[in-house]
Amino acid sequence: MNMKSSTKSSVERDPRIVIVGAGMSGMLMGILLKQKGFGNFQILEKAAQIGGTWRDNHYPGVACDVPAYTYTYSFEPNCEWSRRFAEGAEIKEYFEGVCRKYELDNYIRCNTKAEAARYENNQWLITLEGGETLQADIVVTAAGVLHHPNMPDIPGLDTFAGHAWHSSRWDHSVDLSDKRVGIIGTGSTAAQIVGALAGKTRKLVQFQRTPQWVHPAFDASYSEWSKKLLRRMPFLTRTLRRVFEFSLFMTLSRLPVPGSYFQKMLDWGSRRALKQVKDPELRRKLTPDYVVGCKRIILSDQYYQAIQHPDSHLVCEGIEKIEPGGIRTKDGQLHEIDVLVMATGFQTHNYMRPMEVKGEDGLHLDDFWEPGAVAHRGVAVPGFPNFFMMLGPHSPIGNFSVIAISEAQANYVMKFIEMFRQGKAARVQPNLDATQSYNDAMRKVAKGTIWARGGCKSWYLDKSGLPAIWPGTFAAYKQSLESVNLDEFDLSPPGDGAVN
Ligand code: NAP
């Protein structure tokens, strides 16, 4: 695949664009570029296949936790979902189908890892593993958020004699039916795994550091006849998508706002669900001491039944160390385990890193982000011209479907790419003042959110203890991306030292 900077007319240019990552956001960017007639782009994917999160996460029980009708691109609704909260394999299939339909294959380079990107002589140089260097006018990173496994720093982990893996690296070749399986963690992932595995292993032991609130999902399967109907009347699928999206607007999206009625509803529903746990001691252990919604709420119709299964055990004593035969807790007890699953989450503040990014005058992104990762409107960083991020710092990933967020961001980024094409700008970056005031205002609001004040720690928070995600409603965020305020950006016209 060869990328050449071409000038179509005196003002129209076809920029060389490199997208990093062929998951949901990278594919979306590719589709929009194709639709707008850009052809000089490539999508780099370090893995052998596309699909991001849904390629990596294939653990038992994996499913999405927003209604599947909203978990599609807006321009590609899907009437084939088998259930309200579609399983991971179905979602992966959906994205593979979209990739085929939009003929993105010719633009995607799998097994291609971008190791570094540096801005030099008014262009980006992207170094690939293996040494090849690509040149680009514009870089868009779409590396995902829940991507780099967070491996727990537990002494003795490497001495464990059985099978051990992170939830996003599931080894399906191991038959669990005769095994004692230990699961570390109590997040959404662990709840889904416990829900799926209870009663299907010799023994299931969940190691809990912090209990989580669990709300019923009210999942439901969709019948063949209903799918047939939707196939015949496509407008119905679009309507369902809108209805579910509206329900997210009215509920999840309002969660960060203090005192939201949705929080009260979640509180009531979660406390009621907890009553399914019959044993008062187990119920006490499963009761969090923080506000409902502070950590991402777990939606599950199975978890409380699963953890009460006679073969399931909840261990709340802290983990002392891991030994060849199992996990020793702080009370001195050894919990014998054959298979250890670390459902310990992800390093969510890495963004595109460990890819090394250097902007103008060699400015290292790690240095710029040393006090904490910031971006202007979640997509761009001062000092890094023509560099855009999908789902970057302070994106509203805690309160809406990530696909809708990516669409809002991709459409915003396209406005800058259009400027480049039309010869209105050859180099674009947010200015420092605008970025600072944007982030200062956001931090003020962030202090009042349920995530900061709810009495819990979670991956939503940055090292200062404030949410690293958008603290308002999704609607407000989306609106802020509807047009570009040129006062917030430094634009160099072509000829002004920038690429022509
Ligand atoms: P998570 O929410 O970050 O949970 C990680 C769990 O591991 C927590 O219980 C944490 O305990 C525990 N943990 C981490 N390090 C530990 C250690 N050293 N010792 C003991 N326990 C440790 O991760 P996740 O469950 O993978 O979920 C991440 C996000 O992915 C979710 O919030 C959600 O957005 C998304 N997700 C979505 C779905 C879905 O769509 N249905 C499914 C799965 C995941 P503490 O709480 O004490 O820190």
Residues whose N, C-alpha, C, O or C-beta is under 5 A from the ligand:
A	BS01	NAP	A63 C64 D65 L146 P152 D153 I184 G185 T186 G187 S188 T189 A190 R209 T210 R296 A343 T344 G345 F346 W459
